[in-house]
Amino acid sequence: MSSTVELTKENFDQMVTDNEFVLIDFWAAWCGPCRQFAPVYEKAAEENPDLVFGKVDTEAQPELAAAFGIQSIPTLMIVRDQVAVFAQPGALPEAALTDVIGQARKLDMDEVRKQIAEQQAQQGQAPNQGE
């Protein structure tokens, strides 16, 4: 049984809303580096059962890939409390993925939201207050 969840446009919002920590692997079957990253991602999912590890097949879900401006795959994204806190293209080695997960776990999300609000204020945008 896989420890990862297939994300689609039908379940994506629900998964990100219902879970405070979601990792997302944007991939495609034809992508060699994606296939190399898959077992690393699967192992990390098994080692972090408290987190949601989602996969978005960019061929089957082009709208999701477009919504996040995915230009190359694989791309790993981490969403905490409905805020994207990490996004990087490329197949991460196991040690790097473990490190990124550890860093994301340590983030103070109140501080992250404060920084986002400050950036939006500087850009003349009103902060998003949970539409």
C-alpha positions in Angstrom: 0.0 0.0 0.0 1.3 3.4 -0.9 1.8 6.1 1.7 1.1 8.8 -0.8 -2.2 10.3 -1.9 -3.0 11.1 -5.5 -4.1 14.7 -5.7 -6.6 15.8 -8.3 -8.4 19.1 -9.0 -11.4 17.4 -7.2 -9.6 16.6 -3.9 -6.7 19.1 -3.9 -8.4 22.0 -2.0 -9.9 19.6 0.5 -6.6 17.9 1.3 -4.7 21.2 1.7 -7.5 22.7 3.8 -8.0 19.6 6.0 -4.3 19.0 6.7 -1.9 21.5 8.2 1.2 20.0 6.5 1.1 18.7 2.9 4.0 17.8 0.7 3.2 17.8 -3.0 5.2 16.0 -5.7 4.4 17.3 -9.2 5.5 14.5 -11.6 4.7 12.7 -14.9 5.2 9.1 -15.9 7.5 10.0 -18.8 9.8 12.0 -16.6 13.0 10.0 -15.7 14.0 12.2 -12.7 10.4 11.9 -11.4 10.7 8.1 -11.5 14.1 8.3 -9.7 12.6 10.6 -7.0 9.4 8.4 -6.5 11.0 5.8 -4.1 12.8 8.6 -2.1 9.4 10.4 -1.7 7.6 7.1 -0.9 10.2 6.3 1.8 9.9 9.8 3.3 6.1 9.3 3.4 6.6 6.1 5.3 9.0 7.7 7.7 6.6 10.7 8.4 3.1 9.1 8.8 1.8 12.3 10.5 2.3 14.3 7.2 0.3 14.1 4.0 2.4 13.2 1.0 0.5 14.1 -2.2 1.4 13.4 -5.8 0.1 15.4 -8.8 0.4 13.8 -12.2 0.9 16.9 -14.3 -0.3 15.0 -17.4 -3.6 14.1 -15.8 -4.0 17.3 -13.8 -2.7 20.1 -16.1 -4.9 22.7 -14.3 -3.2 22.1 -11.0 0.3 22.3 -12.6 -0.7 25.5 -14.3 -2.3 27.0 -11.1 1.0 26.6 -9.3 3.1 27.7 -12.3 5.0 24.4 -12.5 7.6 24.8 -15.2 9.7 21.7 -14.7 9.2 18.4 -13.0 9.7 16.9 -10.6 8.8 19.9 -8.4 8.3 19.5 -4.7 6.1 21.9 -2.8 5.3 22.0 0.9 2.1 23.7 2.1 1.7 24.4 5.8 -1.6 25.9 7.1 -2.6 26.6 3.5 0.6 28.6 2.8 3.2 27.3 0.3 6.4 27.5 2.4 8.7 25.6 -0.1 8.7 24.9 -3.8 11.7 23.7 -5.7 12.1 21.8 -9.0 14.5 18.9 -9.2 14.7 15.4 -7.7 16.0 15.9 -4.2 18.4 13.3 -2.7 17.0 11.5 0.4 19.2 13.6 2.8 18.0 16.8 1.2 14.4 15.8 1.4 14.7 14.8 5.1 16.4 18.2 5.8 13.7 20.2 4.0 10.9 18.3 5.9 12.8 19.1 9.1 13.1 22.8 8.3 9.4 23.0 7.3 8.4 21.3 10.6 10.3 24.0 12.6 8.7 27.0 10.8 6.8 29.4 13.0 3.7 29.8 10.9 2.5 32.9 12.8 5.9 34.5 11.8 5.5 33.3 8.2 2.0 34.8 8.0 3.3 38.0 9.5 6.0 38.2 6.9 3.5 37.5 4.1 1.2 40.3 5.4 4.2 42.7 5.5 5.2 41.8 2.0 1.7 42.3 0.7 1.4 45.6 2.5 4.6 46.8 0.9 3.2 45.8 -2.5 0.0 47.7 -1.8 -2.1 44.5 -1.4 -4.5 43.8 1.4 -3.5 40.6 3.3 -5.7 37.6 2.5 -7.9 37.1 5.6 -9.4 33.7 4.8 -11.9 34.7 2.1 
